[in-house]
């Protein structure tokens, strides 16, 4: 059983991850690969709404996607977007990135190689990783404007879509830890962590929601 307090703490972390940016037209949209095809769906929707003329999908495979997306996350995202009506020639694929930092760095390299001028990026991630993705992107590519986006949904809706409440809370705790640890390691910009968010994180960590934590001296993962 997950306690009422744990649910309240998870909601605090979920709310903090939401950047609250209003989507607006940008030079390009970058969809960050993961297990969640909703990222591809949302990126395709933003394309159809005229928010970006070009999409980059970035991501290799991970232990959670190796079986479901054997050709790589970015390749499966592209297939999904084409199914949803995005022209294939409006999509670039970056198939080798294995973490958020590589997603940003390798997407930037790909766009530069293609001669695509970029002044702003619509950064599409999973809902519980908006802030983490934004902080990483700001650190690694500081001279463009970043607009965060994700599938609009509540925490209960996301839990229903994943069908594993404990895993979702573990992922929220992991994302929050990275916001606190990675700036010291040079992987993302510093974010001010409100006291109630820090307290919620500590309680959830103490309750054992720890499967997605990284060693605090580790490299970026």
C-alpha positions in Angstrom: 0.0 0.0 0.0 1.1 3.5 -0.8 0.2 5.9 2.0 -1.8 9.1 1.7 1.4 11.0 2.7 3.4 9.3 0.0 0.8 10.2 -2.6 0.8 13.8 -1.5 4.6 13.9 -1.6 4.6 12.4 -5.1 2.2 15.1 -6.2 4.6 17.7 -4.9 7.4 16.3 -7.0 5.2 15.9 -10.0 4.0 19.6 -9.8 7.6 20.8 -9.4 8.7 19.0 -12.5 6.1 20.8 -14.6 7.8 24.0 -16.0 4.5 25.6 -17.0 5.7 26.8 -20.3 3.2 27.7 -23.0 4.1 26.0 -26.3 5.0 28.5 -29.0 6.6 28.2 -32.4 10.2 27.2 -32.3 13.0 26.4 -34.7 12.9 22.7 -34.0 11.2 20.2 -31.7 13.4 17.6 -29.9 11.6 14.6 -28.6 13.6 12.8 -25.9 13.6 9.0 -26.3 12.2 6.7 -23.5 9.8 3.9 -22.9 6.9 6.4 -23.3 5.5 6.7 -26.8 3.4 9.5 -25.5 6.4 11.7 -26.1 6.2 10.9 -29.8 2.4 11.5 -29.8 2.9 14.9 -28.2 5.7 15.9 -30.5 3.6 15.0 -33.5 0.7 17.0 -32.1 2.9 20.1 -31.6 4.2 19.7 -35.2 0.6 19.6 -36.5 -0.2 22.7 -34.5 2.6 24.6 -36.2 4.9 24.8 -33.3 8.0 23.5 -35.1 8.8 22.8 -38.8 11.3 20.0 -38.0 11.5 17.3 -35.4 14.5 15.5 -34.0 13.9 12.2 -32.2 16.8 11.1 -30.1 17.5 7.9 -28.2 19.1 4.5 -28.5 17.8 1.6 -26.3 17.9 1.1 -22.5 17.2 -1.9 -20.3 13.6 -0.9 -20.2 13.1 -0.4 -24.0 15.4 -3.1 -25.5 12.6 -5.6 -26.0 9.8 -3.1 -26.8 11.8 -0.9 -29.1 14.6 -3.1 -30.5 15.5 -0.7 -33.3 16.0 2.1 -30.9 13.7 4.6 -29.2 14.2 7.4 -31.8 13.4 5.0 -34.7 10.2 3.8 -33.0 9.3 7.4 -32.2 9.7 8.3 -35.9 7.5 5.5 -37.0 4.8 6.6 -34.5 5.0 10.2 -35.7 4.7 9.1 -39.4 1.7 7.0 -38.4 0.2 10.2 -36.9 0.7 12.1 -40.2 4.0 13.8 -39.8 5.9 13.8 -43.1 9.0 11.6 -42.9 11.1 14.4 -44.4 10.2 16.6 -41.4 11.9 14.1 -39.0 15.6 13.6 -38.2 16.7 10.6 -36.1 19.6 10.7 -33.6 19.9 6.9 -32.7 22.8 6.7 -30.3 22.1 8.9 -27.2 21.9 6.9 -23.9 21.1 9.7 -21.4 19.7 13.2 -21.4 23.0 14.9 -21.8 23.8 12.9 -24.9 20.2 13.6 -26.2 21.0 17.3 -26.2 24.6 17.2 -27.3 24.1 14.7 -30.2 20.9 16.5 -31.3 22.7 19.8 -31.5 25.6 18.1 -33.4 23.1 16.6 -35.9 21.3 19.9 -36.5 24.6 21.7 -37.0 25.8 19.1 -39.5 22.5 19.5 -41.4 23.0 23.3 -41.4 19.7 23.9 -39.5 19.7 27.3 -37.9 18.4 27.1 -34.3 17.4 29.9 -32.1 14.7 28.1 -30.0 13.9 24.5 -29.2 10.6 22.9 -28.1 11.9 20.2 -25.7 9.4 17.3 -25.4 9.9 14.9 -22.5 7.9 12.7 -20.2 5.7 14.7 -17.8 7.8 13.9 -14.7 11.1 14.9 -16.4 10.3 18.4 -17.8 12.5 20.3 -15.3 15.3 17.8 -15.4 15.4 17.9 -19.2 15.2 21.7 -19.2 18.0 22.1 -16.7 20.2 19.8 -18.7 19.5 21.5 -22.0 20.2 25.0 -20.6 23.6 23.8 -19.3 24.7 22.1 -22.6 23.2 24.5 -25.2 22.8 27.8 -23.4 22.6 30.1 -26.4 19.1 28.9 -27.6 15.8 29.5 -25.9 14.2 26.4 -24.5 10.4 25.8 -24.2 9.4 22.7 -22.2 6.5 20.5 -23.2 5.1 17.1 -22.3 1.8 15.2 -22.6 -0.8 17.2 -20.6 -1.9 14.8 -17.9 -2.3 14.5 -14.1 -0.3 12.2 -11.9 -3.2 9.8 -11.5 -3.7 9.7 -15.2 0.0 9.0 -15.7 0.0 6.2 -13.1 -3.0 4.7 -14.9 -1.1 4.8 -18.2 2.0 3.0 -16.7 0.0 0.7 -14.5 2.7 0.7 -11.8 2.3 3.3 -9.1 5.5 2.4 -7.2 7.6 2.6 -10.4 6.2 6.0 -11.2 7.0 7.3 -7.7 10.5 5.8 -7.9 11.0 7.6 -11.2 9.8 10.9 -9.6 12.3 10.5 -6.8 15.0 9.7 -9.2 14.3 12.7 -11.4 14.3 14.9 -8.2 17.6 13.5 -7.0 19.2 14.3 -10.3 18.1 17.9 -10.0 19.9 18.1 -6.7 23.0 16.1 -7.6 23.8 16.8 -11.2 24.4 20.6 -11.0 27.4 19.9 -8.7 28.7 17.5 -11.3 28.4 20.0 -14.1 25.5 18.2 -15.9 22.7 20.8 -15.5 22.1 24.3 -14.3 21.2 24.8 -10.6 17.5 24.9 -9.7 16.2 26.4 -6.6 14.5 23.5 -4.7 11.5 24.7 -2.5 11.6 23.4 1.1 8.4 21.5 0.7 9.7 19.7 -2.4 13.0 18.8 -0.7 11.0 17.5 2.3 8.7 15.4 0.1 11.8 13.9 -1.6 13.4 13.0 1.6 10.2 11.3 3.0 9.8 9.3 -0.2 13.4 8.3 -0.2 13.1 7.2 3.4 10.0 5.2 2.5 12.0 3.1 0.1 11.1 4.7 -3.3 14.8 4.4 -4.3 15.0 2.1 -7.3 15.8 5.0 -9.7 18.4 6.7 -7.6 22.0 7.1 -8.9 25.2 7.0 -6.8 25.8 10.6 -5.9 29.3 10.5 -7.2 28.3 8.8 -10.5 28.6 10.0 -14.0 25.5 11.2 -15.9 23.0 8.4 -16.6 
